[in-house]
Amino acid sequence: MSAPSPPTPPANPFAGFFGVFRYSRRAIRLVWETSRPLTLGLAVCTLVAGVLPAVAAWLGQLIVDAVVAAMAAHREGGQAPTFESLWPVLRYVLAEAGVIALIALAQRGLSAQQSLLRAQLGHKVNVMILEKAGQLSLAQFEDSELYDQLTRARREASTRPLALVNKTFALGQHGISLVSFGVLLVGFSPWALLILVVGALPVFLSEAKFSGDAFRLFRWRSPQTRMQMYLETVLAREDSIKEVRLFGLEPLLLGRYRGIFETLYGEDRRLTIRRDSWGFLLGLLGTLAFYGAYAWVVIETVGGALTLGEMTMYLMVFKQGQAALSAGLTAIGGMYEDNLYLSNLYEYLEQPVEGDAGTLTAGVLPGDGIRFEGVAFTYPGAETPVLAGIDLHLRPGQSLALVGENGSGKTTLIKLLTRLYPPSAGRILLDGSDLRDWDVRALRRRVGVIFQDFVRYQLQVGENLGVGDVAAFEDEARWQAAARLGLADAFIERLGGGYRTQLGRWFKGGQELSGGQWQKIALSRAYMREEADILVLDEPTAAMDAAAEAEVFARFREHSRDKMTILISHRFSTVRAADQILVIDRGRILERGTHAELLARDGRYARLFRLQAKGYR
Ligand SMILES: Nc1ncnc2c1ncn2[C@@H]1O[C@H](COP(=O)(O)OP(=O)(O)OP(=O)(O)O)[C@@H](O)[C@H]1O
């Protein structure tokens, strides 16, 4: 793993700080689109919970002043208190109780609606991420930076967007409280208000700076966290554990895992210590300002300028104002991080997808088959071409075999043919029309391909076949027909649940298959594509026994008589019947011809064929 260079702070930290807030609006829109009633509910509860504390403080003043007045009246009158004389005080007590109950209701409402929204929003964002993944090209998928964005986006998809909205609302709530406290406080002195605001500013700025640092760290280290996730997978997944045990890899991999943690933890610790030390020191300034104003109120009351009730109210306003201010600051610090998460999410969601310009559903020369004309290809980010100068023509009813050593470019040629990548030079035609002009769905309907690294779906056996043709995903008769052609029917019928047997180990009762059995499943999957007239098998029998292999090819030839077939194999016995054999060497066509022609030529093919024939004897 290469160590990326440390993050550099932006030239103007505050420009970055405010710039990133543009995502708050999008987060709110996202929540609005997720559930309007819940968003409205949240807004109402936020407003209520924001205004009522000031109302409670004001009622507190009225209570104390009413008590003082009632006490004076009783002292003068000398009578025992009656309901009539107590009512002016009690009604305020009752009102305050009501206000407190309303605050509790609003807070309950907030938390209930938040948890409902969290579930909905997490789901929505995950679906957005996965839908986008479905539109990305293979080349984009292989781009490690984009993959990082995807991983980061998915990791916190269910929490961050709502967290941002919650904090935005919390900020709104505390802001409303502060403004309403401010309105009350201005009655005492506008200067007191100013002192409090200025006192709180330094801690706010430090919070903003450190949040920015935290996010840069988070982005910069994402290759390391990805390696950590990968190591977790290797150490804890059934498909790798066998090899990890046998090679005794646990200590090695765990050592690497711990090493990454320690580096990351060290960085986290430094940041946390700096952030909290500064937070504490600057927070002291705010507290100092607060207690200065507090002392001022006390002195004014002693001097008789304020009533006891007013003093009670101001003290409450100070206490609650301070709490609201620091909660607001924390919300802003956290919001910044959530915004940065969202910036990552939207960067990912806004990745341009290749426009699918092609619309053709039939070629201009039906029956012309496949043509490669001067095709070359270089993988994105690579320097040397993997394929160059490829010319070939395959007509319906013909078979083509590709042979060549590992890494010579055979699979890549198939990836170009199936339009997983566009060629870097030259063109590929199907029925006389460039693949680029074809509607990609129409094109893919015509191709049935089984790659070497086919997918072993942790689904039922039948569904593992059904994925070959989504229109017949649940069609049991079609499964059976395909399984017969792929030679999978015999062993499937012996499985406990037949076509309904769960495969793989992820789910209860799942059954694991042997390598050859999986290959038969993959082969049958290719036969599910009834519409396909181009069949591509990339080493379809490497894991099969010799008898099965011979039978597979006999059936394949029978089934594909009027189709175009492309076969990649390292076993020369299986390719000899092809109408055309291409020997690929480092991305170029070295030899071409039928088996007999190539033997007569006595070149690379003939030499390798004789070598293999000797080995089989
Ligand atoms: N996704 C990729 N990105 C970059 N390079 C790749 C990618 N896939 C394959 N390559 C490179 O392209 C070359 C050709 O690979 P390809 O899979 O086409 O070979 P192949 O002939 O099918 O080999 P094998 O017989 O081993 O299956 C190899 O050198 C490989 O390293």
PDBQT file of the ligand as one rigid body, heavy atoms in Angstrom, charges set to zero:
ROOT
HETATM    1  N1  LIG A 701      -9.284  -4.802 -15.383  1.00  0.00    +0.000 N 
HETATM    2  C1  LIG A 701      -8.027  -4.737 -15.802  1.00  0.00    +0.000 A 
HETATM    3  N2  LIG A 701      -7.318  -3.603 -15.686  1.00  0.00    +0.000 NA
HETATM    4  C2  LIG A 701      -6.060  -3.523 -16.128  1.00  0.00    +0.000 A 
HETATM    5  N3  LIG A 701      -5.411  -4.526 -16.709  1.00  0.00    +0.000 NA
HETATM    6  C3  LIG A 701      -6.046  -5.687 -16.864  1.00  0.00    +0.000 A 
HETATM    7  C4  LIG A 701      -7.403  -5.855 -16.414  1.00  0.00    +0.000 A 
HETATM    8  N4  LIG A 701      -7.775  -7.114 -16.699  1.00  0.00    +0.000 NA
HETATM    9  C5  LIG A 701      -6.731  -7.704 -17.296  1.00  0.00    +0.000 A 
HETATM   10  N5  LIG A 701      -5.695  -6.851 -17.400  1.00  0.00    +0.000 N 
HETATM   11  C6  LIG A 701      -4.394  -7.114 -18.049  1.00  0.00    +0.000 C 
HETATM   12  O1  LIG A 701      -4.642  -7.391 -19.402  1.00  0.00    +0.000 OA
HETATM   13  C7  LIG A 701      -3.858  -8.453 -19.862  1.00  0.00    +0.000 C 
HETATM   14  C8  LIG A 701      -4.739  -9.471 -20.574  1.00  0.00    +0.000 C 
HETATM   15  O2  LIG A 701      -5.618 -10.036 -19.652  1.00  0.00    +0.000 OA
HETATM   16  P1  LIG A 701      -6.726 -11.106 -20.092  1.00  0.00    +0.000 P 
HETATM   17  O3  LIG A 701      -7.563 -11.395 -18.883  1.00  0.00    +0.000 OA
HETATM   18  O4  LIG A 701      -7.398 -10.628 -21.297  1.00  0.00    +0.000 OA
HETATM   19  O5  LIG A 701      -5.819 -12.361 -20.445  1.00  0.00    +0.000 OA
HETATM   20  P2  LIG A 701      -6.237 -13.845 -20.863  1.00  0.00    +0.000 P 
HETATM   21  O6  LIG A 701      -5.574 -14.092 -22.160  1.00  0.00    +0.000 OA
HETATM   22  O7  LIG A 701      -7.691 -14.035 -20.787  1.00  0.00    +0.000 OA
HETATM   23  O8  LIG A 701      -5.476 -14.676 -19.725  1.00  0.00    +0.000 OA
HETATM   24  P3  LIG A 701      -5.822 -16.097 -19.041  1.00  0.00    +0.000 P 
HETATM   25  O9  LIG A 701      -5.442 -17.149 -20.007  1.00  0.00    +0.000 OA
HETATM   26  O10 LIG A 701      -4.928 -16.113 -17.870  1.00  0.00    +0.000 OA
HETATM   27  O11 LIG A 701      -7.253 -16.062 -18.701  1.00  0.00    +0.000 OA
HETATM   28  C9  LIG A 701      -3.122  -8.978 -18.664  1.00  0.00    +0.000 C 
HETATM   29  O12 LIG A 701      -1.774  -8.551 -18.761  1.00  0.00    +0.000 OA
HETATM   30  C10 LIG A 701      -3.758  -8.342 -17.468  1.00  0.00    +0.000 C 
HETATM   31  O13 LIG A 701      -2.805  -7.987 -16.517  1.00  0.00    +0.000 OA
ENDROOT
TORSDOF 0
